[in-house]
């Protein structure tokens, strides 16, 4: 190391310390010289995935009012994946919950002015309640849009990933208000949303194709008419070019049964039809329909976050880019279960409905 110019180490260190903190911590143990080299960038990327990590890291943070303030930490990329809320009457759980929430709020206040990417998993923290604005954040991952309130606290936001997407009246006008410059949006955990295919036509300016009269009832997904709140919101989101949709897989039982299963199959078929139309390039952007997920896969989300921070596509990878990724480690092969059989039946029904739609063209 003594023969290697310090100037080169200073160039390498910021690129090497983008994995959430592991490399930075390891390099600081190499020598006193390396510790001094890494010190200015050791917190450029921070990943906190346990309560112990969060509370320990919070001890490094300057204390004060819950408002954005300059900090020497210069955190640019932050991932927090910790359950901070507990429901019930247990006094100890309530006390721990308040400590964790306070630690997250203080962390956001310290990092707000320098953050460029922010991912919050497992927390229902009201970001608006933190009282800060994130002027540089371009990529934001969160469970729900509700925690952002109604103020434009993310003026530079370009890419938004909602991990538990649930549409409701006023959702798209709210999104247009708080993130008018949005270029990418990913909607994960989608379930039984019959209106999404309609708003997608508005968002990406996809015209309705000429369809034989006999199959219009199955095939036609009209956009919202001009003058409606959804159509006006789509006009306000004129920069949006890429939409990734990730439905949740119906596994039978719970909320996804009976009529719910039929609604989910129809929604996925409509999305498949609209996605096929976007491949013709007639709209102003692209819609990608990702494979179904059983539930939010936190380990995959963390891996995608690191990939994005290091310069890759991360959560914004297209289906083709995902197919080119190295395969994951082999999983244990389980014997067929009732759930497997239900899923097979659902896929058969979905493919049958797709065939009916396409057969009427």
Phi, psi and omega in degrees: 000327181295336180272356183261127183302135179299326181301325178287322177299322180294333176280325184283321187306313181297330179281332183277341188256040183254010187261021177098358175124343184297311182295320179299315179296320181293316182295329180293343179270356184289309183194170177295321180295316180294324178298320179292326180291319185280335188309316182294338185240013186294336180250020180297330178225124185231128177235120181241115187235003175225158179297322180298316178300315182298312182292323178292317180294326182297338179291338178279344189277143175293138181266154180164199179294150180281073177213157182298135181209149180300148180214147178282353182290326178053052178285120180256333183227125185225130173235127176236118180232078185216134175287116185253352182243137176232134181255134180143186185254004182291122184295322181294319178297318179297317180297315178297320179299316180296322179296316180293317179297318178297320180296319179293317180298318179294321178297315179297321179295320181290322187267350191304321187283344183243348184297139174242329174229141182218128178230122180239113178243145172073003180241138176256024180301132176282107183297325179297324181296341177290343175072024182235160173246145181249087190291337186251353184295122178252337182230122185227129177239127183206160183292314187218152178288343185302325187287353181272350182069209184237013180254147180285075182274357180234068187295339182256007187297128179246327185229126182234127177243117177257114188278341177229064187292133174215113183284152177206167181299125180094359182298309185290321172300323178295316179299318179297331181285316187270342182217066184292340183264012185301133177246334181227142171217138177238126183247105183254156179073026184290135182213123170054046179253096185285342184269344184300315179303329180291311182293333178298324177297320178292316186298318184252015174053049180267116180290155176281125182287156172291127186232138176306141184304326185292338184241013180299323182300327180271325196264326190285127173236093186285150175283171174289139182290155178304144179096342178282155180304323181293318179295320179293323177295320178297321177295323180291332179268050186292342181276350183294126182234340185225128177234126174247128183243130184231090181293156173272145184276130175287121180248009179082144181082174178063221181283339186264076180212160177056240180299325180300320179296316179297317179298319180294319179296315180296317179301315181294326177291318177299316180298320179297319179296312181294321178298321178297323179294322181296333179295342178282349177074026182271344178266191181262004180204201182227142174246128179242126177262110183275160178300151179298150174239145178287318178199173181299124181260098188295318181299320178293321179297319178296317181297318179295324178297313178299317180300318180292316181298326180277005174108359180273185181281331176057231182291352182259014178293138176284167177305323179294318179293324178294322180294333181276353180290153176300143181294148178290165177303145181299136180267162178290130180279121182259154177290152179304138178239175177301321179299318179299318181293320178298316180298321178297319179295321179295318180295322178297316179296320180295315180295325178294318179293323177299318180297321177297318179298310184289331181292340180272358182291000000 
